[in-house]
Amino acid sequence: MLGVGLLGAGTVGREVARTLLGHPSELLSPDAPDLRLKAVAVRNAAKPRPGIPADLLTDAPAHVVADPDIDVVVELMGGDEPARTLISAALAAGKAVVTANKHVLAHHGPELEAIARHAGSALRFEASVGGGIPLLTPLAAQLAPSGVSRVRGILNGTSNFILTEMAAEGREYPDALADAQAAGYAEADPTADVEGLDAVNKLVILARLAFGLWADPGDIVRSGWTAHGVGSPGISGVSREELAGASASGLAIKLIADARRLADGSVSLSAQPTAVPLADPIARIRGVTNRVEVRAEKLGSVAFSGPGAGGPATSAAVIADLLAIARDGGSTWASLEPATDRAPAVAGPLEEAPDRGWFAFIPGTGKLTLADDRASSVRTEMGAAIHLRCGSLADMRRLLREAAPRVRNVTIYPADEQAPAAVSGVSR
């Protein structure tokens, strides 16, 4: 038998506890020991938790980690501290850890991996990216050894819900955000979702498994550009008019997380609003659904899609990790070599590349005559859209200066027109 200590009984933790306590037969395996929930650490142990016996509750998570009857620690508290310290202590003590904490993994991944490898402890984190989508395990075990060249996807359901509402229903950004909060998709403080921080954390984890490096989250691009500088982070500056202009140009704007290996061997990482062709499968992802596409040299392209959040979906990934530990499945990185510590994420070459696509919308102006046969302009009721194919950021900025010299705050979005087309897919 393996004793399980659960840290946190929120939306996901509550579902994990209910599965361990109420459906033990689903967890039985002839080739693995039983899993038994021994303790649940919460902020207020005196508060009743439906479905969780009171004698399992404690407000001392450190005691759960130190308990000799606990073999596996499941960290579902979220945030940085005390989660990082508790995970580190459990791993150092030789205990397996399952976590969904993308922030801790993205910001302290090198340290935690080093501790886990030194102590011989398993660290599993399938639930940290994509909720219940079975993504990280096949990425590490099957796809990464095949030579991954690119990973891209929609990793944040909240931002995609907001963009869907704005594009499909014509909602303004504040109203669509309020809809997301009312539906429970966005927090009272939505910064992490709408400014791309959540997507960045998940991209760091994907890059670790795909390319063998722990990138610094602070290096990853989260914004578009303007004629003279940098735009707003994430989707916080995207307007209804821009989405309508993009649609008229045959494009959709999505918050795309992108990791790709460049010709010189370096890795470029970004999590920014990006224009994609309406025919691209990723453009058709609506609501809170996530989609991740992986291109591997020996395999082609594979797509994974499904619910990216929610208690039942995310708890399923946590339970899968527990079962993997019970079967001696090791860490999520499987047989991959130790990661490079804080390798830089390169952005410049893609910004400066001469063959990218770009999109911008100029409000309050008519159709423009552009002195560049690579560019096209479409007029809408609210202004004019410019789509430049196969050019550099400098080329797009020049076009904007020539077309609208008095306009300074127009956002320039990269256009991903060489996206991987999935040849096979996994959905949940």
ABEGO torsion letter per residue (X at the ends): XBBBBBBEABAAAAAAAAAAAABAAAABBAABBBBBBABBBBABAABBBBGBBAAABBABAAAAAABAABABBBBAAEEAOAAAAAAAAAAAAGBBBBBABAAAAAAAAAAAAAAAAAAGBBBBAAAABGEABBAAAAAAAAAAAAGBABBBEBABAAAAAAAAAAAAAGBBAAAAAAAAAAAGABBABAAAAAAGAAAAAAAAAAAAAAAGBBBBAAABBABBBBAABBBBBEAAABBAAAAAAAAAAGBBBBBBBBBBBBAAGBBBBBBBBBBBBAABAAAABBEABBBBBBBBAAAEBBBBBEBABEAAAAAAAAAAAAAAAAAGAEBAAEABBBBBBGBBBBAAAAAABAABBBBBBBBGBBBBBBBBAABBBBBBAAEBBBBBBGBBAAAAAAAAAAABAABAABBBBBBBAABBBBABBBBX
